[in-house]
């Protein structure tokens, strides 16, 4: 239950930090190949904010997909994509968001244990922000999600 509640809390706090900017939030956990029935580990999205929950929760991203999420996992540090539409490593779970009318910024931060093991990711984007505010994340927002 705590995992399911986390995106709403992060969405609220991120909005306050970003002066009202609307963010969508998703959490994934790194699953070993044995639990996925495949030959490689995957990131499985376990929780998301209510605005993207239906498109995201339960979806999987494989390392071979070469997505931004795995860049964050492998580097063990956040990846910031200022313009989602111009980056080839962003996967759109909601097909309607592929159009140019949906544009924004993305931060993918690894979830790291005290022993420095990456166990998942926190993904935050401004794709559905309609406030008219600057949609790119600034440094203090990236640091907050880190």
C-alpha positions in Angstrom: 0.0 0.0 0.0 2.8 2.4 0.7 4.2 1.9 -2.8 0.8 2.6 -4.3 0.4 5.8 -2.2 3.9 7.1 -3.0 3.2 8.5 -6.5 0.4 10.8 -5.3 2.6 12.2 -2.5 5.5 12.8 -4.9 3.1 14.4 -7.4 1.8 16.8 -4.8 5.2 17.6 -3.4 6.6 18.0 -6.9 3.8 20.4 -7.8 4.6 22.6 -4.8 8.3 22.6 -5.6 7.7 23.3 -9.3 5.4 26.3 -8.6 2.2 24.5 -9.6 3.7 22.4 -12.5 1.7 19.2 -13.1 3.7 16.0 -13.0 2.9 12.4 -13.7 4.8 9.9 -11.5 5.5 6.2 -11.9 7.6 3.7 -9.8 9.1 0.6 -11.2 11.0 -2.3 -9.5 13.8 -4.2 -11.1 12.7 -7.8 -11.5 15.2 -10.7 -12.1 14.8 -12.9 -15.2 13.6 -15.8 -13.1 10.5 -13.8 -12.0 9.7 -12.5 -15.5 10.0 -15.8 -17.4 12.5 -14.2 -19.8 16.2 -14.2 -20.3 16.9 -10.7 -19.0 15.8 -8.6 -16.1 13.1 -6.0 -16.5 11.7 -2.9 -14.9 8.1 -3.6 -13.9 5.9 -0.5 -13.2 4.2 -1.2 -9.9 2.6 2.2 -9.0 1.7 5.4 -10.8 -0.2 8.7 -10.2 -3.9 8.5 -11.0 -3.5 10.4 -14.3 -1.3 7.7 -15.9 -2.1 4.6 -13.8 -4.1 2.8 -16.4 -1.4 3.1 -19.1 1.6 2.4 -16.9 1.0 0.0 -14.0 1.9 -3.6 -14.9 3.9 -2.6 -17.9 7.5 -3.9 -18.3 10.6 -2.4 -19.9 13.5 -4.7 -20.8 17.2 -3.8 -20.7 17.4 -4.6 -24.5 14.7 -1.9 -25.1 17.4 0.7 -24.6 15.1 3.1 -22.8 16.0 6.1 -20.5 14.9 4.0 -17.5 17.8 1.6 -18.0 20.2 4.5 -18.5 19.3 5.6 -14.9 19.7 2.0 -13.6 23.0 1.4 -15.2 24.5 4.8 -14.3 22.9 4.7 -10.8 22.1 8.4 -11.1 19.2 10.4 -12.5 18.7 11.0 -16.2 17.0 14.3 -17.2 15.4 14.6 -20.7 14.4 18.2 -21.2 12.4 17.6 -24.4 10.7 14.2 -24.5 9.6 14.3 -28.1 13.2 14.8 -29.3 14.7 11.8 -27.4 14.7 8.4 -29.0 15.0 6.5 -25.6 11.6 7.5 -24.3 8.8 5.0 -24.5 5.3 6.3 -24.4 3.0 3.9 -22.6 0.0 6.0 -23.5 0.0 6.0 -27.4 -1.9 9.3 -27.6 1.1 11.0 -25.9 3.4 10.4 -28.9 1.9 13.4 -30.7 3.6 16.7 -30.7 0.7 18.3 -28.7 2.1 16.4 -25.7 5.5 17.6 -24.9 7.4 18.0 -21.7 10.4 16.9 -19.6 11.3 13.7 -18.0 13.4 12.7 -15.0 14.2 9.1 -14.2 15.9 8.6 -10.9 17.2 5.2 -9.7 15.8 3.9 -6.4 19.0 2.9 -4.5 19.3 0.9 -1.3 21.7 2.0 1.5 24.1 -0.6 0.1 24.1 1.2 -3.3 22.1 -1.4 -5.1 19.6 -0.1 -7.7 16.2 -1.8 -7.1 14.0 0.3 -9.4 13.2 3.7 -10.8 11.2 6.8 -10.1 9.9 8.4 -13.3 8.5 11.9 -13.3 7.3 13.8 -16.4 5.4 16.9 -17.3 3.9 15.4 -20.5 0.3 16.2 -19.4 1.0 19.6 -17.8 -1.5 22.2 -19.1 -0.7 25.0 -16.7 1.2 27.0 -19.2 4.3 26.9 -17.0 7.7 26.0 -18.3 7.6 22.2 -18.6 11.3 21.5 -18.4 12.6 20.6 -14.9 15.2 22.9 -13.4 18.1 21.7 -11.3 16.4 22.0 -7.9 13.5 19.9 -9.2 15.9 17.2 -10.6 17.7 17.2 -7.2 14.5 16.8 -5.4 13.6 13.6 -7.2 17.1 12.3 -6.8 
